[in-house]
Every structure is written in C-alpha cells, then in structure tokens.
C-alpha cells in the first residue's frame, strides 16, 4: 500500500533542518519568523517535509508547516536520555492534538540503533506508546544496512527482528556517497536497494526516508561531491522514483553549518539551497517521466545500467542493476549474469543469482564488472526463470546489454 500522504508534489519531499549559520540544536535556536520564512519558500517546492523532533523549535516547525498546508513526517527524537524521550513523547502528543491534519505520519527515533543508544525492544515500546496516542502511520528510521544487518558486504535480512512487525512502514536511509558509489550509479543504487529490501520485508512498505548527495567535502572512493553531481543525482532520483513508484525523501532542504562538528566538512552541504537560503540549482528538470508502455506478452527489461558505456565502479568492481518484468507469474525470478571471459551468475545477493520479482520489478544492488584487459568489455544478461530455475518462454524471456567498460582499477 502506498501512503496517500506521499502523493503530494510538486517535487521530491524534503528532509528539513531549521538551523541557519550560528544556530544549532542545544545552542541558538531559529526564530519563529525564520521558520515561517522557510515554510513560505518550501511550500512552492513540496507539500511534504520530514522533521526531526517535537519540542522547542521543532514545535514551531509543525505550526509553521500547518499555516502553509505542508504535511509533516513528524519526528519524535529518541536518545539514551530517557527523561528527554519522555518530554519528546509529551510534545508529540500535544502537537498531534493541535495539528492532526498536518502530521501525516510519525517517525519515532532516527538512527537510534545505529548510534547504539537504545535497543530494538526499547524503540518498539516507544512506538507502541505513540500508537496509543492515536497517531496515524508510524515508523522508525535506520540506515538500510541496520535494517538488513550488513555483514562483510553480504546482507542477511531481516537484521531487526522485532521492529518490522511494530511499525506501519519501514523508513530506510540510503546514502550512495557514504557507500563510495559514483554519481552515475547513485540514484540507481537507491532504487535497487529499495527493491532488494522489498524482497525481504514482504509485508511492510519500504520508504526511503533519507537520501541525497553533498556539494562539498572529501571524495569517498568513486563518490565525488559537487554541485553538478548533486543535480545529476536529484534529476535521476526524480526520474527513477517516479517510474518505479518508489517513495523517497531527499536530504535535505538547506545546508546546516552546525553539522561540521559531528560529520566534518561534508556534513554541512547536503542542501538543495545554502544555509543562507540561496538555491544551488537553476532549472532542475522536474519533468514527469513518461509511463511505461505495457507489452502484450511476458518480457524482461534492464533499465539500468545502459549498454555501450564507460563507467566507474566501487572499489569491489560493483554497480547496481534493476529492471522490470511484465506479466510475471508467481514464483518467477530473474537470473542475472555478467560476461567477461564467460558468463558468471551474480549470486552475492541472491541464491543462484536469481532475483525475486516484486510488483513487476527486480534488482541486484551489486553486479561485479571484474574483467581486465581484453575482458574489460562486459555484457549483462537477465533471464526470467521459474521456481525450479528453468528458463521461461520459447523463445526464452531475456534481455542483454553489452559494451560496458570499467574505467577504474578494482578488486572484486
């Protein structure tokens, strides 16, 4: 089920932090007028924002959002400070009664497990208490690898055994920059990872609660910050999230200088606008992509990557791949293979390299382009197979791309 409150437009929903230069949580707060000014700017961009707390300046955010008809993915901040947590719950309950039409959903805790501040059982207890307040949709937010319990680059899901049954939907953070992914594959990584998670958490909707690309900071592997790279990421994310009906929130609306103290230089520059509220981009392409034409018979398609291209990979030679299958039958999967000097099944993420099909979509977050020298000219093949691993169709339902040349050194 897709949450109705996500169909808000006109552009991507945004994560919002109200802190300007010289302001910070626990320090100088933004004024009501400053927050009101922000909401007036953002109302032209989106009708859905994510907030990160319910007390003090965050209560002013909810009030200002209400006056501009902006829905909120309302934050309830959790930490190891149990007294502060009680205050957050009390503040949230007050806001819920004051602005029931503004609070579209509640996110109870943000990367709390990642920081090691609370246990899954404790978070579950807070989630249940918020449910008892009469809130609508409720979630908690963690990086996708916390949900999937990443171990040695091989996800074994679900890692968080209790929370998926407690929340109404999963909020996963997916950051290609921190995973050292080149910008040409960054938005595709978000899409592929979300599809992968859906093959595991089959009974719970997956919302990408944060993703983005920084405009300053250090290069991480093949991930290069910059204004133009942020533009490329945003436009690709807009395109693919619409074509695949994947719900994402972009991090974030404005740069926040205070974050250099916790994340270094890169922490301050994820905004689509500077801390002075100056837009970084003129004329972002928000054109609505053309919906797919539905073929009359079973077909498989590779939407990313494209063939006949030179591309950088991660240090382990990996890039994401995803596509669609039309008229899929129950039990069908997509076998993914890469050709260097022979065809190699991509079995790092799925047994036998066979990706489940979810709502007509399939993905593998990492396929390996390991060819060297004359073999650095890769082909990728996607073949539809049944539950026994037998190729489907006569002729076989498959798709193939070729001419993919890796531009960097790597070690698979």
Number of C-alpha atoms within 10 A of each C-alpha: 8 13 13 8 15 18 13 14 13 14 17 25 29 29 23 24 24 25 24 21 14 12 15 17 14 6 10 12 17 20 13 15 11 16 23 18 13 20 26 16 13 20 18 13 16 18 24 30 26 27 23 22 25 25 22 12 18 23 19 20 27 28 19 22 26 19 12 17 14 25 26 27 28 27 25 27 23 24 18 13 10 11 9 14 17 14 16 21 22 16 18 27 16 16 20 22 13 14 16 16 13 23 27 24 21 26 26 28 23 23 21 21 20 15 11 11 15 18 13 15 13 10 22 20 14 19 23 14 13 21 16 9 14 12 18 14 17 22 25 28 25 24 22 22 22 20 26 21 17 15 10 6 11 13 20 14 17 18 15 15 13 13 21 21 14 19 21 20 24 26 26 27 26 25 21 21 21 12 15 18 25 23 25 19 23 29 29 26 28 25 28 23 23 24 24 24 23 20 18 14 18 10 13 17 20 23 21 24 27 22 26 27 31 25 24 17 15 13 14 15 15 18 25 20 22 17 17 13 19 23 21 18 23 22 16 20 24 21 19 18 18 17 14 17 11 19 20 28 21 25 25 24 25 27 28 26 21 20 17 13 10 9 10 13 15 18 20 23 25 25 27 26 17 20 19 11 16 11 13 16 12 7 6 11 14 14 10 12 12 9 9 9 6 10 9 8 9 17 19 22 19 21 14 18 19 14 17 14 14 13 16 22 28 24 15 15 19 21 24 23 25 25 22 21 23 16 14 20 13 11 12 22 28 29 27 28 22 23 20 17 13 11 14 16 20 21 17 16 19 17 11 14 20 27 26 26 24 19 14 15 24 28 32 28 20 23 25 23 29 21 19 15 6 9 14 18 21 26 20 27 20 26 21 27 22 18 13 9 15 14 19 17 13 6 7 14 19 22 16 16 17 16 15 19 20 21 12 13 13 17 11 11
